[in-house]
């Protein structure tokens, strides 16, 4: 497993312009969060929560548009929901100035989740999109 915090974002590209661009944005937010002081951490964590919602909505739209297999879509969306719920829970804490748990999540847990999700869910989605000839849809 690679370390998201020291990995160049291009090395995580899957070959789909929308997904790769969204992953680059995610990578940038995680890097900013890990370098941020308290005030910037609060601002960037709110941005991460917004980004996650938009990111996951784009992928869901691609899945629906391409008629992604229902069982794969269900597990992919369930994985999104799990992390989104955790980000939103932490975002409420961060908004109150309590950042310790969110800092651990961003530095230790979210990068591991992202890499596993990218391999298990986004990679197969991109393969499906390429077969469905939707490499640049929604861009």
trRosetta pair geometry for C-beta under 8 A, 3 or more apart (Angstrom, degrees):
i j d omega theta_ij theta_ji phi_ij phi_ji
1 112 7.1 23 173 -128 148 79
1 115 5.8 105 -157 121 98 153
2 6 8.0 -131 170 71 89 85
2 7 4.9 71 146 -78 127 134
2 11 7.3 -139 178 118 174 132
2 115 6.4 -179 54 -120 80 141
3 6 4.6 30 94 32 115 100
3 7 6.1 169 81 -30 54 93
3 111 7.0 20 -166 155 52 146
4 7 5.5 -55 -129 30 29 117
4 12 7.8 35 -122 -68 84 144
4 27 6.9 -140 -177 -123 97 87
4 30 6.4 -17 133 116 122 156
4 110 8.0 -95 65 109 157 76
4 111 3.4 -155 33 -146 130 108
4 112 7.9 -125 -6 -47 120 35
4 114 5.9 64 -92 69 153 129
4 115 6.1 -139 -59 -49 107 105
5 30 7.1 -117 -93 134 72 112
5 31 7.0 140 -141 -99 65 71
5 34 6.0 67 -129 -42 118 177
5 107 7.1 22 -70 -145 143 67
5 111 6.1 -57 -33 -90 83 156
7 11 5.4 -112 -178 63 101 128
7 12 6.5 84 132 -41 132 106
7 27 7.8 -98 86 -138 92 127
8 11 5.0 96 68 -7 83 104
9 12 5.9 -63 -165 35 47 108
9 13 7.5 71 141 -48 69 84
9 23 6.7 157 -166 121 101 88
9 24 4.6 89 159 -117 148 72
9 27 4.2 172 -99 69 109 164
9 28 7.4 -15 -66 -44 147 76
10 13 5.4 -20 -163 -16 50 119
10 24 8.0 26 -67 -95 54 107
12 23 5.7 -139 113 152 119 137
12 27 7.0 162 38 -68 145 135
12 115 7.8 -104 -120 -108 117 73
12 118 6.1 -53 -167 -161 104 162
13 20 4.4 27 -133 -125 90 119
13 23 7.2 173 -96 72 51 137
14 19 5.8 -32 51 104 121 130
14 20 6.3 -156 36 -71 71 88
14 23 7.7 107 0 -7 100 155
14 118 7.2 -156 -58 -171 121 94
14 122 5.9 -142 -45 135 162 102
14 123 5.8 -149 -130 -102 125 58
14 126 4.2 -175 140 -27 124 168
15 20 7.2 119 -6 -51 10 127
15 126 5.9 116 65 169 87 135
15 130 7.1 8 114 -70 120 131
15 135 7.6 -58 141 -139 82 112
16 19 4.2 43 84 28 114 112
16 20 6.0 163 73 -17 54 90
16 126 4.5 -140 -22 -127 125 103
16 129 5.8 50 -109 81 136 145
16 130 7.5 -120 -79 -55 98 88
16 135 5.8 -139 -123 -150 74 66
17 20 5.9 -58 -134 41 23 109
17 21 6.1 24 165 -19 63 110
17 135 7.0 77 5 155 92 80
17 136 5.6 26 31 -113 129 75
17 139 5.4 19 98 -103 122 146
18 21 6.0 -58 -148 36 25 109
18 22 6.3 21 156 -15 62 110
18 58 6.2 -153 163 166 121 130
18 62 7.0 173 85 -70 145 136
18 136 7.5 136 -27 -146 96 39
18 137 7.5 -52 -17 77 142 56
18 138 5.6 33 -94 86 157 101
18 139 5.1 -131 -68 -82 96 88
19 22 5.7 -57 -146 39 30 111
19 23 6.2 31 155 -19 65 108
19 58 7.9 179 -84 117 61 119
19 59 7.0 71 -103 -93 98 94
19 62 7.7 -47 -58 -2 103 171
19 122 6.1 153 -170 -165 137 114
19 125 7.4 150 -91 98 153 118
19 126 6.1 -113 46 -82 158 107
20 23 5.7 -56 -146 38 30 111
20 24 6.4 36 153 -23 64 102
21 24 5.6 -50 -151 31 32 114
21 25 6.7 33 150 -18 63 102
21 139 7.9 112 14 -130 144 101
22 25 5.6 -51 -153 33 35 113
22 26 6.5 38 148 -20 65 104
22 54 7.9 -154 -132 112 114 91
22 55 4.8 136 -178 -126 124 91
22 58 6.2 -165 -77 65 152 149
22 59 7.9 -143 85 -48 165 94
23 26 5.4 -49 -147 35 37 116
23 27 6.2 41 152 -22 66 103
23 118 7.2 73 -122 -108 137 121
23 122 7.7 99 -72 180 129 166
24 27 5.6 -52 -148 35 31 114
24 28 6.4 34 152 -20 63 106
25 28 5.7 -54 -151 35 31 114
25 29 6.5 31 153 -18 64 104
25 51 6.0 -159 132 -148 116 129
25 55 7.5 -160 77 -82 119 114
26 29 5.8 -57 -152 35 31 110
26 30 6.4 28 154 -17 66 106
26 48 8.0 79 -137 -136 67 83
26 51 6.4 164 -90 142 68 132
26 52 7.9 82 -111 -83 105 67
26 55 6.4 53 -65 -98 115 157
26 114 6.9 167 141 -129 136 138
27 30 5.9 -56 -149 36 30 110
27 31 6.4 30 153 -19 64 107
28 31 5.7 -55 -148 36 31 112
28 32 6.3 31 154 -18 65 105
29 32 5.7 -53 -146 37 32 111
29 33 6.2 34 155 -21 65 106
29 44 6.1 164 -158 -177 80 98
29 47 6.0 -153 -127 108 121 107
29 48 4.9 149 158 -89 137 85
29 51 5.8 -149 -38 23 161 164
30 33 5.7 -53 -147 36 30 113
30 34 6.4 27 156 -17 64 108
30 48 7.6 91 -70 -111 59 125
30 106 6.1 180 -141 -169 76 93
30 110 6.5 -160 -115 108 120 127
30 111 6.6 119 -173 -75 150 89
30 114 7.8 -76 -59 -21 156 159
31 34 6.0 -59 -149 37 29 108
31 35 6.6 10 158 -4 64 112
32 35 6.2 -73 -150 46 29 99
32 36 5.9 44 154 -50 68 110
32 40 7.3 -117 167 158 96 114
32 44 4.9 -158 115 -132 116 149
33 36 5.5 -47 -141 11 29 123
33 41 6.1 79 -148 -132 70 74
33 44 4.9 -163 -80 116 76 131
33 45 6.4 90 -117 -72 119 72
33 48 6.6 11 -59 -49 138 139
33 103 7.9 -171 159 -117 99 59
33 106 4.7 -95 123 -177 138 155
34 106 6.3 -158 -67 130 78 112
34 107 5.6 114 -112 -94 103 89
36 40 3.8 -139 -153 101 107 107
36 41 4.1 156 107 -66 124 69
36 44 5.5 -153 -60 20 160 140
37 40 5.3 78 52 25 70 104
37 41 6.6 -126 99 -16 28 96
38 41 5.7 -58 -144 31 23 114
38 42 6.7 23 159 -19 61 103
38 97 7.7 21 -175 -149 116 79
38 99 6.5 -170 -133 8 75 154
39 42 5.9 -54 -156 31 31 111
39 43 6.7 24 151 -12 64 107
40 43 5.6 -56 -148 41 37 110
40 44 5.8 28 158 -14 72 111
41 44 6.0 -60 -138 44 27 104
41 45 6.0 29 161 -24 65 108
41 94 7.2 -126 131 -153 92 118
41 99 5.5 61 120 -146 139 149
41 102 7.5 133 165 103 113 124
41 103 7.1 -20 -153 -82 145 93
42 45 6.1 -53 -143 32 24 109
42 46 6.8 25 156 -16 58 104
42 94 5.5 170 -121 161 68 97
42 95 7.0 113 -158 -100 102 38
42 97 7.3 -23 -89 -99 132 49
42 99 7.0 -95 -70 -80 76 124
43 46 6.0 -59 -158 34 30 109
43 47 6.6 28 147 -17 65 107
44 47 5.2 -51 -149 37 40 116
44 48 6.4 48 149 -26 67 99
45 48 5.3 -44 -149 30 37 116
45 49 6.7 42 150 -21 64 98
45 90 7.2 -108 -173 123 129 102
45 91 5.9 179 141 -111 103 75
45 94 4.6 -64 93 154 155 170
45 99 7.5 -160 -30 -127 154 99
45 102 5.7 11 -122 173 146 146
45 106 7.6 -101 -102 -61 96 138
46 49 5.7 -49 -153 31 35 113
46 50 6.7 32 150 -14 64 104
46 91 6.3 106 -98 -151 56 111
46 94 7.4 -153 -51 102 74 127
46 95 7.2 83 -78 -81 107 94
47 50 5.7 -54 -149 39 35 110
47 51 6.0 38 152 -22 67 108
48 51 5.5 -53 -142 38 30 114
48 52 6.2 35 157 -25 65 103
48 87 6.4 -131 123 -155 102 125
48 91 7.8 -160 75 -86 93 110
48 106 7.7 -92 -100 -105 172 116
49 52 5.9 -51 -148 30 28 112
49 53 6.9 28 153 -17 60 103
49 87 5.2 169 -104 145 76 111
49 88 6.1 105 -142 -88 118 60
49 91 4.4 27 -67 -82 146 151
50 53 5.9 -56 -156 33 33 111
50 54 6.5 23 153 -11 67 109
51 54 5.9 -63 -149 43 31 106
51 55 5.7 35 155 -25 69 112
52 55 5.6 -53 -138 37 28 115
52 56 6.1 22 164 -14 64 109
52 83 7.0 -135 -156 118 135 103
52 84 5.5 171 138 -105 124 82
52 87 5.3 97 21 63 166 169
53 56 6.3 -63 -148 40 22 104
53 57 6.3 23 155 -20 62 112
53 84 6.8 96 -82 -137 65 123
54 57 5.7 -58 -146 37 29 112
54 58 6.4 33 155 -22 65 103
55 58 6.0 -57 -156 30 27 110
55 59 6.8 19 152 -12 62 106
56 59 5.7 -54 -149 39 36 109
56 60 6.2 38 152 -21 67 106
56 77 7.8 104 -176 -131 108 66
56 80 4.2 125 -135 -163 127 134
56 84 6.3 -55 -8 -64 162 131
57 60 5.6 -53 -146 37 32 113
57 61 6.4 35 154 -21 64 104
58 61 5.7 -55 -151 34 30 111
58 62 6.5 30 151 -18 64 105
58 138 6.5 152 -155 139 90 145
59 62 5.6 -53 -150 36 35 113
59 63 6.4 38 151 -22 66 103
59 76 7.3 -127 143 154 125 124
59 80 7.2 -175 70 -80 132 144
59 122 7.4 -76 -125 -108 136 89
59 125 6.7 9 -159 170 103 166
60 63 5.6 -51 -149 33 33 113
60 64 6.4 29 155 -15 66 105
60 73 8.0 89 -133 -161 68 102
60 77 6.3 67 -101 -101 104 108
60 80 7.6 -109 -56 46 104 170
61 64 5.9 -55 -146 39 31 107
61 65 6.0 30 157 -19 66 111
61 138 6.2 119 110 -102 126 152
62 65 5.8 -56 -139 40 28 111
62 66 6.0 8 166 -3 64 116
62 68 7.7 60 117 -38 70 127
62 125 7.0 80 109 173 123 118
62 129 6.2 -20 175 -94 118 128
62 134 6.7 153 -154 130 90 135
62 137 6.8 138 -118 85 86 114
62 138 6.3 -103 -76 12 87 146
63 66 6.4 -72 -144 47 21 97
63 68 3.8 -56 -157 16 79 142
63 73 4.8 129 171 -116 138 108
63 76 6.9 175 -89 80 150 145
63 77 7.7 -122 51 -54 166 103
63 125 6.6 -62 -84 -135 91 116
64 67 7.7 25 -177 -72 31 36
64 68 7.3 -47 -53 20 25 98
64 73 7.8 90 -67 -136 60 146
65 134 6.6 142 111 -140 113 153
65 137 6.3 -166 122 141 151 150
65 138 7.3 -178 5 -44 164 117
66 128 6.2 118 133 133 139 104
66 129 5.6 -93 -91 -104 164 68
66 132 4.3 116 -153 94 106 169
66 134 5.0 -116 -87 14 114 155
66 137 7.8 168 -61 44 100 154
67 132 7.3 165 45 -117 86 141
68 72 6.0 -107 161 84 100 111
68 73 4.7 122 100 -67 114 105
68 76 7.8 -38 143 27 148 148
68 125 6.7 -12 -119 -126 138 84
68 128 5.8 78 -116 133 85 158
69 72 4.5 69 74 17 98 108
69 73 6.7 -173 88 -12 45 89
69 128 7.8 -130 0 -117 88 146
70 73 5.6 -57 -143 38 30 112
70 74 6.2 34 158 -25 65 105
71 74 5.7 -50 -149 31 30 114
71 75 6.8 21 157 -10 63 104
72 75 6.2 -58 -149 40 32 103
72 76 6.0 32 154 -20 66 112
72 121 7.9 153 -179 -135 88 75
72 124 6.6 -118 -158 121 137 135
72 125 7.7 172 147 -78 122 76
72 128 7.9 156 103 -48 156 153
73 76 5.6 -59 -144 40 30 112
73 77 6.0 23 161 -14 67 111
74 77 6.1 -59 -143 41 24 105
74 78 6.2 28 156 -23 62 109
75 78 5.5 -51 -143 35 32 115
75 79 6.5 36 155 -21 63 103
75 121 7.2 -150 111 -101 91 110
76 79 5.9 -56 -157 32 29 111
76 80 6.7 30 147 -17 63 104
76 121 4.4 136 -116 -155 90 121
76 125 6.7 90 -120 -63 155 123
77 80 5.3 -48 -149 35 39 115
77 81 6.2 42 152 -22 68 103
78 81 5.6 -50 -146 35 32 113
78 82 6.5 38 153 -24 63 103
79 82 5.8 -49 -149 30 31 114
79 83 6.8 18 158 -7 63 105
79 117 5.7 160 152 -118 137 106
79 120 7.8 160 -87 92 166 121
79 121 5.9 -144 51 -47 153 157
80 83 6.3 -67 -153 42 29 100
80 84 5.9 26 156 -19 69 115
81 84 5.7 -58 -139 41 28 112
81 85 6.2 32 160 -22 65 105
82 85 6.1 -56 -153 32 24 109
82 86 6.8 18 153 -13 60 108
83 86 5.6 -56 -150 39 37 111
83 87 6.2 37 152 -20 69 105
83 110 7.5 102 -152 -123 117 82
83 113 5.8 142 -97 155 127 150
83 117 7.6 -38 -27 -64 149 152
84 87 5.7 -51 -143 37 32 111
84 88 6.2 30 157 -17 65 107
85 88 5.9 -57 -146 39 28 109
85 89 6.3 31 154 -21 64 106
86 89 5.6 -51 -145 35 32 113
86 90 6.3 26 157 -12 65 108
86 105 7.0 -177 151 -145 116 140
87 90 5.9 -60 -147 43 29 107
87 91 6.0 37 152 -29 65 107
88 91 5.3 -47 -140 31 32 117
88 92 6.8 38 157 -22 61 97
89 92 6.1 -53 -162 27 30 110
89 93 7.1 24 145 -11 62 105
90 93 5.5 -56 -154 38 41 112
90 94 6.0 42 149 -22 73 106
90 101 6.1 -141 -122 106 100 103
90 102 4.3 131 178 -92 119 93
90 105 5.8 -83 -94 24 162 162
91 94 5.5 -51 -141 38 33 113
91 95 6.3 41 156 -26 64 102
91 102 7.7 103 -71 -106 39 135
92 95 5.8 -49 -148 30 29 114
92 96 7.1 20 152 -10 59 105
93 96 6.0 -66 -160 40 34 106
93 98 4.4 -74 175 80 90 109
93 99 7.6 159 123 -80 95 33
93 101 6.3 5 108 52 160 120
93 102 6.5 -179 83 -37 113 110
94 97 7.6 74 -175 -56 35 8
94 98 6.7 -103 -83 71 30 58
94 99 5.4 61 -120 -98 81 75
94 102 4.9 19 -69 -24 113 163
98 101 7.2 20 141 19 97 99
98 102 7.9 119 113 -1 65 107
99 102 5.1 -70 -157 51 59 112
99 103 5.5 66 145 -33 88 101
100 103 5.9 -55 -150 29 27 111
100 104 6.8 23 155 -13 62 103
101 104 5.9 -55 -154 37 35 110
101 105 6.3 38 149 -22 66 107
102 105 5.3 -51 -145 36 35 117
102 106 6.1 30 158 -16 68 107
103 106 6.0 -57 -145 40 28 106
103 107 6.1 10 163 -5 65 114
104 107 6.2 -66 -138 46 25 98
104 108 5.4 -25 -179 25 67 120
104 109 6.9 48 134 -5 75 106
105 108 7.1 -70 -115 54 11 80
105 109 4.9 -49 -144 49 53 119
105 110 5.6 63 153 -30 74 101
106 109 7.8 3 -22 50 15 79
106 110 5.3 -11 -120 23 37 135
107 110 8.0 65 13 36 17 96
107 111 7.5 -20 178 -3 24 119
108 111 7.3 -100 178 34 9 101
108 112 7.2 -7 156 -7 51 115
109 112 6.0 -66 -156 38 33 108
109 113 6.2 30 154 -19 70 109
110 113 5.5 -54 -144 38 34 113
110 114 6.1 37 158 -24 67 105
111 114 5.6 -52 -144 33 31 113
111 115 6.5 27 160 -16 64 104
112 115 6.1 -56 -150 36 29 107
112 116 6.4 24 156 -12 64 110
113 116 6.0 -66 -150 43 29 107
113 117 5.8 26 156 -19 68 113
114 117 5.7 -58 -141 40 27 110
114 118 6.0 32 158 -25 65 108
115 118 5.7 -51 -145 32 29 115
115 119 6.6 21 158 -11 62 107
116 119 6.0 -61 -150 41 29 105
116 120 5.8 7 163 -2 69 118
117 120 6.2 -64 -129 49 25 97
117 121 5.2 -31 -171 34 66 117
117 122 6.4 59 136 -13 76 103
118 121 7.4 -46 -87 55 8 76
118 122 4.8 -37 -138 43 48 126
118 123 6.5 73 153 -34 59 90
119 122 7.7 24 -8 48 15 84
119 123 5.5 4 -148 -6 32 134
120 123 7.4 96 24 32 10 105
120 124 7.5 -27 159 2 34 115
121 124 6.5 -69 -154 41 23 102
121 125 6.3 22 155 -20 64 112
122 125 5.3 -54 -145 37 35 116
122 126 6.3 37 157 -21 68 102
123 126 6.0 -55 -149 34 28 108
123 127 6.6 29 153 -18 63 104
124 127 5.5 -51 -147 35 36 115
124 128 6.4 39 153 -20 66 104
125 128 5.6 -56 -152 36 32 113
125 129 6.3 32 151 -20 67 106
126 129 5.5 -51 -144 36 34 112
126 130 6.4 37 155 -21 65 102
127 130 5.8 -54 -151 34 30 111
127 131 6.6 28 152 -16 63 105
128 131 5.7 -58 -152 38 32 110
128 132 6.1 20 154 -9 68 112
129 132 5.6 -61 -141 48 31 105
129 134 4.5 -91 -162 72 84 96
129 135 6.2 125 133 -83 103 46
129 137 7.6 -135 -160 29 112 113
130 133 7.4 32 -178 -78 32 33
130 134 7.9 -98 -64 48 21 61
130 135 5.8 46 -102 -75 66 100
134 137 4.2 -31 -167 -1 89 130
136 139 5.0 -65 -177 15 73 136
